[in-house]
Amino acid sequence: MRPTLISMSLSDVPRVLVVDDDPDLRDLLCAYLGDNGYAVQAVGEGVAMRATLTQGPLPDVIVLDLMLPGEDGLSLTRWLKAHWPVPVLILSARGEEMDRVIGLEVGADDYLAKPFQTELYMRRQDGSDMWINLFGYVADPADPSMGVFWIAEDRTAFKQAEEALKKAYFDQRLIFDHCVAGIAFVRNRIFQQCNRRFEELYGYGPGELTGQPTRITYFSEKAHAETGAKAYEMLGRGETFVTEIIHRRQNGDPIWLRITGRAIDPAHPDDGSIWNYEDITSRKVAEDSLRESVMLQRAILNSAKLMILSTDSEGHIVSCNPAAEQMLGYPSTELLGRTPAESFLLPEEIQRRRLALPTELDLRPQTDIDVVLAQVRLGSVDQDQWTFRRQDGGKFVVELSISALHPEGKHAQGFLFVASDITERKRAEDALLRSRDELELRVKERTSELESEVFELGRF
């Protein structure tokens, strides 16, 4: 009998030689093994097997039936073990313990008793596909020619559910492995599983954190114990634990993390919890930088000689520096929440501006603070001289600059008032003007005297 070539063998594909006189079972084995990536040849008796082996190449394993026409499987197994270094798997309807012992004693590497069972992807008459769980029973083990009973179980629904479950698991695993946040499954404060991002956060290689205690991510035993006590108390109540904390990377460097954890079963939080880890080091560095900048600005404001105060978008004072309190004679608590128009600007100066705005800017503001902020709200900086009134009623002249804070389009989040007391400068200017006026008057008087003297001399 000539061997039937079922699938071509490649150098890197395992080769299987099936020796069985039952054509149905032989085809079933070939289909099953071929679907699972094997290169399969099948023959029906010993002579064909010997011919196939001499023609080469050698298979990686031989699946051999015991009850073959002519030379039986036990005899062929002895011959194979004497001449060919090929593993032999006996497949037979003889399933008694003695049959197994004999088969293994003559040299078989393993012994598999029929009935035979496998799953196959098959096609119905109408063309639709189905998964079949197939069982094969020899009618008479002593006489295989009596035929084989086949039982087919439709496993399509089960397979579809299984494939859907596999796909869901694959999708979840894909998300787990490629998530930008670190994810870890913890049991009894030991890392059971974590994704690659989690390992990268702490500077570990793939798999190096699995089985490690969570203590290795902390700088001290105290920090580990205190955080754990707070966390597991909340997890036991069914709540989500959230904290921002400095942890230790493998090389000893600190890393700021935002950690979120939740127990799988709040009644037993130690048995399993899921944790998310987010690197917030950049944000913390930015916050520290901003905090230092604010402290520096506050120090500059507090030491400045200029009066500096800020308002909200409606003109209500929200902050002022010590120079403003000193100039105006008000404590900051009395200035906050009020407008400059209510606190220290003169009503008569506001009224003069109100009357000028329709002509200058075509504006007719209703309230006093709208008059003060009219020009700034149009997008420019208002610089002018104003007279301020102190809490005790005293007045002084200032150079006032009003500008918008953080403009967003046509709107502003607030306004900045910066004023310098120019009282002394105004006094000096007034004194200079008076001196100039006196000088001009004296020049006029002296000129008149000279003209009179010249006139008198001309008469003589």
Secondary structure, 3 states (H helix, E strand, C coil): CCCEECCCCCCCCCEEEEECCCHHHHHHHHHHHHHCCCEEEEECCHHHHHHHHHHCCCCCEEEECCCCCCCCHHHHHHHHHHHCCCCEEEEECCCCHHHHHHHHHCCCCEEEECCEEEEEEEECCCCCEEEEEEEEEECCCCCHHHCEEEEEEECHHHHHHHHHHHHHHHHHHHHHHHCCCEEEEEECCEEEEECHHHHHHHCCCCCCCCCCEHHHHCCCHHHHHHHHHHHHHHHHCCCCEEEEEEEECCCCCEEEEEEEEEECCCCCHHHCEEEEEEECHHHHHHHHHHHHHHHHHHHHHHHCCCEEEEEECCCCEEEECHHHHHHHCCCHHHHCCCCHHHHCECHHHHHHHHHHHHHHCCCCCCCHHHHHHHHHHCCCCEEEEEEEECCCCCEEEEEEEEEEEEEECCEEEEEEEEEEECHHHHHHHHHHHHHHHHHHHHHHHHHHHHHHHHHHHHHC
